[in-house]
Amino acid sequence: MLLLGCIKEVSDYELTISLPNGLSGFVPVTQISDAYSTLLTKQVAQGELLEELNSLPDLFSPGTLVRCIVTSIEKRDDGHRSVKLSIDPKKVNKGLSSAALAAGMLLSGSVLSVEDHGYLIDIGVTGTHAFLPHQKAKNYIKAVKKGPDLKIGQNLNCLIVEVKNEGRVVCLSIDRSEVAASIATERQNWTLSNLLPGLVVKARVQKVAPHGMKLTFLSYFTGIVDFMHMDPEKSTSYSPDQVVKACVLSVQPMARAVRLTLRPPFLHPGGAPRQLPGQRLGAVLEEATVKAFYKQFGAIFELDDGTLAFARLKHLSKTRKSFKPGTFKEGSKHKCRIIDYSLMDEMCVISLKLQIIEAQFLLHQDIHTGDVLQGKVVSLKPIGMQVKVADGIRGLVPSLHLSDVILKQPEKKYNIGDEVKCRVLECNPEGKKLILTLKKSLVQSKLPVLSNYEDAKPGLITHGFVVCAREFGCIVKFYNDVKGLVPKNELGSEPISCPDKVFYEGQVLKVMVLKCEPQQERLLLSFRLSSKPGPLDRWKCTPNEKQEVKYQIGELVDVKILKKKDNGLEVSILEDEDNVVAWIPTLHLSDFIATSKLLWHCLREGDVLPRVMYLSDKGEHIILSRKSAVISAVQEEQVVRSFSEIQPGMLLTGYVRNVMPFGVFVEFPFGVTGLAPKVSMSDKFVTDTKDHFVVGQTVIAKVMSTDMEKQRVLLNLKVSECSSGDPAAESFALLNQYFKELKENRDLLRRGEPSICELVPGKKVHLVVEDVREDGSALFSATSATGLTVTATRYHLGDKIIAVGEKRKALVLHVDALTSEVYVSLREELLKQRP
């Protein structure tokens, strides 16, 4: 059976494919293509990585449509069936022959090799050589952003442009606009044995029924559109003999069954179905309205945001016996939970089962590092124990973590089906990886959970487990693979000559954090929990000890630039007899990231920067900051000097220290750090945290709560929550500071690049057309823009047809001094405006 599917998840060893009607399937790494399998075999034989072999995440992206064929249906340990698929062109296109190939056909192909003028493509047709010229591939390569070239094994949606020598040679295109415009016709002589999913056809409605429609297409084909694949906006307006555009979803030649979809995203080959916002998955909805009930299949619901969802029969009630069809009349409302999203149906999959609605853990995303949970033993293997935490969620307890002591025969302590209490050591929702521990000393520990280096503050005491004991000391591990070193002189109050004879692998011990460098992921620890200084003091001492006494946080100094480095400036503090050397990170040159980079670009060695603030002393350098908002906060005492001073509701000025998928870490003067979780980062919906904040960005944060025991601060970065009372005045002050710094940068820029300073937004200039690009944009030159790249996009050329060498009048839109690029417009409505 051939199916059109959409890639849902990509791992190193398989692709998870969303299939029609809420089903899922899996493509193993060995079912990509012959060329890719050959490289895999070669790598295994040689025992070393091959440069030309790319991982599946480098070749495939979630949301991409692919043609696949069912290779097997297997029964898993949990009783559910697993659908195994292949996207190998030799299997997907097995019904095609050289003689059947025709121009305009759309089919699957896989990159076989990279040649000088293009690519050889495997289309799975014996006796046919397929070639893809570079010219027909470059737009696609640019759009998918997977590198400058196509890679061996990459799956492509190919359009046959030309057929030569009776089908022995074909020329292909993967240009997105050409593929999107393709449509299957009678002239291409498709038959039931070679008809492919993903083909877009013109069809005629033959019959309309409550559960779907019957269509005829390509003269003599008949296909079915089920109720889930009608266009939601036209579902009630279809009538017999109506001509519609449809896409082939599945083909089963043996049963002579073809299914189609009328959903808009599939009606242009190469398109992609709509995605579900990440935070909706797992959401519990108080009211979902029944739109239609199908007694053999399930029910369609309308959710609170107007989108449609589907619930299978088994998810409409606790048991089949308790199921009452009468409760699902159109318009009735029910409580439900979103348990999945079917990309191919563009619908949420929901459940009305009480145990699912009330389940603590539904997805890996619901589980957090350090959580204590109940599980059931599923299997015991040499690497450890598999534990079922919830339906569809299993975790691994490594053999090291089966007990506080190493078990030689774990099967004597644990049996299949036993209930166990465990703690989450590591959870990776993307990779569906869950690592657990059964060590009682960790499960029952009341000490703070150390799951990232940012939380490792000096003096913090917590539990960890030994993973290595050598002559230099012990390596101790915590949660989320955080690990640190206990040097030999910190192993105990008395000297220990042979650590490997005192400590053992897996041993749980209390440790104290001495020093942490989060950026380098370096952590220094001690087993000596007293506060008395020991031999470590020698390690902590730096030439800057005297400087700590000399300068206080918040003190303003003037500095001279000694050396420019990639990530900052090495400076000397003026009027200091000791010639103290300090460091200004690039991101601390301004409150505005773009201004920071531009200022670094404009400054020269020997320049003097006034009123720079002493921020901290880390490592071998005094750290200084030029962020005006941070300086003002310190000068006005709008800061906290220790954790004990923090109170919920406070507004504090700080800067982003790290951006993680789960939230943003913000650091404040005097070293206090807090976390703004993803839900409290922005008034807008946050899909990717990196789209909203960058490291070094100055922010105003509101303290939501504090945890004295764990030394944690939760923050809110929503603009609506972080205003001190007069948003207009605050915004004006920020804009004023931004333009002030921009003017300073422009004055500095005049020293080396005066021409770029003359070009300001709104200025009208005379240009000469240098080149007209394939995407419709144009490149210009001018005597006033020597050494600059002057560009106008296709839109900003207006309706004008231009030629190389012509002189044109243009308006400056934007000047990027960092990249020496100038953007202009030739549109008449802009040129006519008075300055």
Order of alpha helices (4+ residues) and beta strands (2+ residues): beta-beta-beta-alpha-alpha-beta-beta-alpha-beta-beta-beta-alpha-beta-beta-alpha-beta-beta-beta-beta-beta-beta-beta-beta-beta-beta-alpha-beta-beta-beta-beta-beta-alpha-beta-beta-beta-alpha-beta-beta-alpha-alpha-beta-beta-beta-alpha-beta-beta-alpha-beta-beta-beta-beta-beta-alpha-alpha-beta-beta-beta-beta-beta-alpha
